Amino acid sequence: MRTYESMVIIDTKIEESERQKTINKIKDFIEKSGGKILSFEEWGNRKLAYPIKKRNEGYYIVLKFQSDSKLPLALRDFYRLEENILRSIIVREDE
């Protein structure tokens, strides 16, 4: 299994409860797809370098997880379909 890191920027205009639902969906998706979450950090609200979808701030989270090579592709598609996510990135850590 390989180790990956993902950073997600969530829209700040949504309610706290909705943001937690989005975070829980991400965690559940990784675990149900056979991944194992190694660490999870909430960085909170941060100013964006440039506007995304007319937003100047985003709520940042960083996940580190282990999985097979198919999960990151499925996770990328999941991020694209989730309406509360402004931007995301998944990178594989070097061994």
N, C-alpha and C positions, 0 to 999 in steps of 0.2 A: 504494500500500500504506500502511496505517495502522500506527502504533506503539501497542503495548499493554504494560501492565505487569501481572504476576500475582504475587500472594503466596500461598504454599501453606504450611500447617501440617501436618507429618507427625507421626504418633504416635511418641512416644519409647520406647514399650515394645517396639518391634521391634528386631531385630539391626542392626548397622551395615551388613552386606552387603545385607540386605533394604531398608534405607533407600536405599542407593545404587542398587539395582535400580529402586526407585520413582522416584528422580530421573532415572535414565536413560530410563525409560519416558516420563516427561513430555517430556524433551528430544527423544526419538525421535518422539513423537506430533506435536510442533510441526513438526519438520523434514520428516517424511513427509507432512504435510498442506499443505506449501508455505510454511510460515513460516520466518523467519530469526531466530535468537536473536542479539540484540545484546549482552546482558550477562546474567550469572548470578552471584548472590551467595548464599552460605550464611551465614545469621546464627547458626545453631546453636540450642542449647536455650534457650528463654526461658519464663518463667512466663506463663501465660495470665491474662487479666483475670478470667475466670470459667471454671469447669470445663466441658469439652466431652467428652462420652462418658466421664465420670468420670475425666478426665485433667486435671492441673493444670499440666503442661508440654507444650510442643510444639517440634518442630524446624522452624525457619523457613527458607524459601528464597524468593528474589525473582528473577523472570525479566523481562527486557524483550525483546520480540520484535516483528517486523513481519510482517504478514500481510494477507490480504483480510478482508472483514467476516464471512465464514462460519466461519473457524477459531475465534474466541472462543466461539461457541455450541457447537461440537463439543468444544472443550477443557473447557468447563464440564460437559458431560455425561460426559466422560472422568474428570474429577475426582470427580464424584458416584459413579461406579462403582468407583473405586479404593478398596479397603478401608483402606489405610494412611493415607489423607488425612483429617485431622480437619476442616479448614476451608480454603476457598480464596476468592479474589476476583480478578477480571479487570477492569481499567479501561483505557479508551482515553485516551491522552495528548492534550492539546490541541495544536493546531498553531500 
